[in-house]
Amino acid sequence: MKLAMTTTACLMTILITAALLASGCDADNGSAKEKTMNNKTASATGSAGTQACVLNPDGTPVCGEEHWKAKTDEEWRKTLTPEQYRVARQAGTERAFTGKYWNEHRSGTYVCAACGQPLFSSETKFDSGTGWPSFWEPIKKEAVSTHTDSAYGMDRTEVKCSQCSAHLGHVFDDGPAPTGLRYCMNSAVLDLKLAEGQKSEAPKK
């Protein structure tokens, strides 16, 4: 009798132990599977700063803000012309009456030459007589950001692309109605996307 009870107890112990081990293995495997899935998902999506850009039908890139923040100075030098780099990344200013858009009158949307974000509409462009393309309003408030610029011993309001932080120019309070503002921009950091029906060749100045 005692031998039978002992044998039964041993068998139960073995069965319970086996069940626990099996349960433990399944749990570990499940965890491993979840980790593998998470790793694959992370590899597929990547971080916002390293995701490849998606192109619009017109060829302009659509990238997250983190993508542009992660772009190195060396990468900017490769994608921008020397003049674009000087203006966009070093807050330079092109000489008056030399930019390609100061006397531009065709209809369309002015986008950032560095990242492609729409910035200004030709409908708000006006002749300021300054020699730089001027607008009384951005295409939407969130398209640009403003910062105090105290360079050269004077306080001005610098305007940057809100997506890639490219220096665009400055904004002044001597513009026309309805805003009374003059966004004085550099042609070098603008790219005009012509409205349908507009000639691609600019009229002679």
Residue, then its C-alpha position, 0 to 999 in steps of 0.5 A: m500500500k505504502l509503495a503504491m501511494t509513494t509511486t502515485a505521489c511521485l507520478m503526480t510530482i513528475l506530472i506537475t513539474a512537467a506542466l510547470l516547465a511546459s507553461g514556463c517554456d510557452a511563456d518564454n516563447g511568447s515573450a520571445k515572439e513578442k520581442t521579435m515582432n516588436n523588433k521587426t516593427a521597429s525595423a520596418t517603421g524606424s524612428a521619425g528622424t530616419q524614415a524615408c520621405v514620401l513624395n507628393p505627386d509634384g515631387t515635393p518631399v513630405c517628411g516629419e519634423e524630426h527628419w529635418k532636425a536629424k539632418t547633419d550639416e554635411e548632409w545639408r551641404k550636399t543637398l543645397t547649393p552654396e548660396q542656398y546653404r549660406v542663406a538657409r543654414q547660415a542666415g545669410t542675405e542675398r543682395a537686393f534685386t539679384g534674386k530670381y523672384w523679386n520681380e516674379h509675377r506668375s501665379g503659384t505657391y512658394v515652397c521652402a527650397a530646403c524641405g518643400q514645405p509650402l510657405f507663401s501664395s503668390e496672391t499675397k505677394f506685392d512689390s515692396g520696392t526693396g529688391w526682395p520678394s515680399f509677402w503680406e502673409p504666409i500661406k498659413k500661420e504654422a508654415v513659418s516661425t519667428h525669432t528675435d534677431s539681434a545681429y548687427g546691433m539692431d533687433r529684427t524678427e527673423v523668419k524661418c521655415s517651421q519644418c526644417s528651420a531654414h532661414l528665410g528672411h525677416v518680417f517688418d511692420d511696414g507692409p500693406a493691408p490687411t496685415g500691415l506686415r512685410y515678409c521680406m524673403n530671400s529668393a535663394v530659399l524659395d521655390l515657386k510651384l507654378a499654378e496650372g496654366q502658367k508658363s514655366e519660363a519666367p518673363k524677362k525683367 
